[in-house]
Amino acid sequence: MWKKMIFYFPEWTVFLQGFIAFLVPYGIAKIYKWICTAKEENEMADIKDETKLRS
């Protein structure tokens, strides 16, 4: 019975490819979020600087 189940179980390379297929879009999303957050923080810092200059 176990031999039949193992026969249908994919090789480790399939799991590695699946992990990479998950990791690449996840990494891109995290980098995009990091860039957007950094951009928003810089914009907020610029607004604070402008407010200080006006005072």
C-alpha positions as CSV (number, residue, x, y, z in Angstrom):
1,M,0.0,0.0,0.0
2,W,2.8,2.5,0.9
3,K,4.6,1.7,-2.4
4,K,1.4,2.7,-4.3
5,M,1.1,5.9,-2.3
6,I,4.8,6.8,-2.8
7,F,4.5,6.2,-6.5
8,Y,2.0,9.1,-6.7
9,F,4.0,11.3,-4.5
10,P,6.0,13.9,-6.5
11,E,9.8,14.2,-6.3
12,W,11.5,16.8,-4.2
13,T,12.2,19.0,-7.2
14,V,8.5,19.6,-7.7
15,F,8.2,20.9,-4.1
16,L,11.3,23.1,-4.7
17,Q,9.8,24.5,-7.9
18,G,6.5,25.2,-6.0
19,F,8.3,26.9,-3.2
20,I,10.2,29.1,-5.7
21,A,7.0,29.9,-7.6
22,F,5.5,31.1,-4.3
23,L,8.6,32.9,-3.1
24,V,9.2,35.1,-6.2
25,P,5.8,36.9,-6.2
26,Y,5.9,37.1,-2.4
27,G,9.3,38.8,-2.5
28,I,8.2,41.2,-5.3
29,A,5.1,42.1,-3.2
30,K,7.2,42.7,-0.1
31,I,9.7,44.9,-2.0
32,Y,6.8,46.9,-3.6
33,K,5.2,47.5,-0.2
34,W,8.6,48.5,1.3
35,I,9.1,51.0,-1.5
36,C,5.6,52.5,-1.2
37,T,6.0,52.8,2.6
38,A,9.4,54.5,2.2
39,K,7.9,56.9,-0.3
40,E,5.0,57.8,2.0
41,E,7.4,58.4,4.9
42,N,9.5,60.7,2.8
43,E,6.5,62.6,1.7
44,M,5.4,63.0,5.3
45,A,8.8,64.2,6.3
46,D,8.8,66.8,3.5
47,I,5.4,68.1,4.7
48,K,6.7,68.4,8.3
49,D,9.8,70.3,7.0
50,E,7.6,72.7,5.1
51,T,5.5,73.3,8.2
52,K,8.5,74.1,10.3
53,L,9.8,76.5,7.7
54,R,6.5,78.4,7.7
55,S,6.4,78.8,11.5
